[in-house]
Amino acid sequence: MAIGKCLLTGATGTFAKSHLYPLAFTAPAVPGSYFIQAGEGTRPIRTFTSWYDKKILTHKGEKIISLLDDKGIKELRRLHLVWSGWGGEDNIPPEIVVNRFDEKRGIRKIQNLDSSVLRLFFLSVLWRWGQSSLSAAKHVKISEANLEVIRRMILENDPGEANFFGMTLTQISTRGAPHNLAPIKREMEKCENEVYSYIRFYFDGLVVHIHTSAVDIERFGVMLLGQADELVVIAIDHDRSFQFENMGKMISETNHLYPQVMKKLN
């Protein structure tokens, strides 16, 4: 591996193969199997893992990030927010109360969560993608000043205030096919002539919106991670989710553009 300056610690060392999402959430379900990576008109390829960058972290920096990953993974699984925390079941565990709007959508109220652990974990994911030069990271545009602030927060174990890169969560409450999706920049209307900008991250049945524009704390309230002792999470069945719709669209487009390649890959 190459030697260079770690973007986290600032020290020179041997670069590590750093996954932008934790491997525990993004590996194929069956060891030795593969994903088909495609989308946005690109030629599909086989991949045996999710995205990683070999120019961000040295082994020392990777160790720091790995500790945040381990804590975040443990907490998300404990709270049953990710599919890998369901013990192989296809639906959210029956002891988890979901207040339904209809048959497919509802909300969860989560108490006794460690919001500091989760915020630090999500900030580290944002920082990794923000530092990456991979084409998959093209929607994650964070200023150098903010990347530096987040870097220091990671090193100082500081989750920051809830409205700094505010985070809201959506849980996919029925299991779908294992897949990965690169971050997507999106916007939603705030009021007339104003919009909220956020980056949509997905892994293992969990959607995290990290807001890149100012967050209205009063509007989001207990939906904002770290704002209160409890957290309200949107729950939606897989077949009503953006993930399901988007994956179907990508598969259809890729089969149309590269039919022979897809035939070989499958």
WOKA-V683261 format. One record per residue. RES is the residue in three letters. SS is DSSP state (H for helix, E for strand, - for the rest). Layout:
res	ss
RES	SS
RES	SS
This chain:
res	ss
MET	-
ALA	-
ILE	E
GLY	E
LYS	E
CYS	-
LEU	-
LEU	-
THR	-
GLY	-
ALA	-
THR	E
GLY	E
THR	E
PHE	E
ALA	-
LYS	-
SER	E
HIS	E
LEU	-
TYR	-
PRO	-
LEU	H
ALA	H
PHE	H
THR	H
ALA	-
PRO	-
ALA	-
VAL	-
PRO	-
GLY	-
SER	-
TYR	-
PHE	E
ILE	E
GLN	E
ALA	E
GLY	E
GLU	-
GLY	-
THR	E
ARG	E
PRO	E
ILE	E
ARG	E
THR	E
PHE	-
THR	-
SER	-
TRP	-
TYR	E
ASP	E
LYS	-
LYS	-
ILE	-
LEU	-
THR	E
HIS	H
LYS	H
GLY	H
GLU	H
LYS	H
ILE	H
ILE	H
SER	H
LEU	H
LEU	H
ASP	H
ASP	H
LYS	H
GLY	H
ILE	H
LYS	H
GLU	H
LEU	H
ARG	H
ARG	H
LEU	-
HIS	-
LEU	-
VAL	-
TRP	H
SER	H
GLY	H
TRP	-
GLY	-
GLY	-
GLU	-
ASP	-
ASN	E
ILE	-
PRO	-
PRO	-
GLU	-
ILE	-
VAL	-
VAL	-
ASN	E
ARG	E
PHE	-
ASP	-
GLU	-
LYS	-
ARG	E
GLY	E
ILE	E
ARG	E
LYS	E
ILE	E
GLN	-
ASN	-
LEU	-
ASP	-
SER	H
SER	H
VAL	H
LEU	H
ARG	H
LEU	H
PHE	H
PHE	H
LEU	H
SER	H
VAL	H
LEU	H
TRP	H
ARG	H
TRP	H
GLY	H
GLN	H
SER	-
SER	-
LEU	-
SER	H
ALA	H
ALA	H
LYS	-
HIS	-
VAL	-
LYS	-
ILE	-
SER	-
GLU	H
ALA	H
ASN	H
LEU	H
GLU	H
VAL	H
ILE	H
ARG	H
ARG	H
MET	H
ILE	H
LEU	H
GLU	-
ASN	-
ASP	-
PRO	-
GLY	-
GLU	-
ALA	-
ASN	-
PHE	-
PHE	-
GLY	-
MET	E
THR	E
LEU	E
THR	E
GLN	E
ILE	E
SER	-
THR	E
ARG	-
GLY	-
ALA	-
PRO	-
HIS	-
ASN	-
LEU	E
ALA	E
PRO	E
ILE	E
LYS	E
ARG	E
GLU	E
MET	E
GLU	E
LYS	E
CYS	E
GLU	-
ASN	-
GLU	E
VAL	E
TYR	E
SER	E
TYR	E
ILE	E
ARG	E
PHE	E
TYR	E
PHE	E
ASP	-
GLY	-
LEU	E
VAL	E
VAL	E
HIS	E
ILE	E
HIS	E
THR	-
SER	-
ALA	-
VAL	-
ASP	-
ILE	H
GLU	H
ARG	H
PHE	H
GLY	H
VAL	H
MET	H
LEU	-
LEU	-
GLY	-
GLN	-
ALA	-
ASP	-
GLU	-
LEU	E
VAL	E
VAL	E
ILE	E
ALA	E
ILE	E
ASP	-
HIS	H
ASP	H
ARG	H
SER	-
PHE	H
GLN	H
PHE	H
GLU	H
ASN	H
MET	H
GLY	H
LYS	H
MET	H
ILE	H
SER	H
GLU	H
THR	H
ASN	H
HIS	H
LEU	H
TYR	-
PRO	H
GLN	H
VAL	H
MET	H
LYS	H
LYS	H
LEU	H
ASN	-
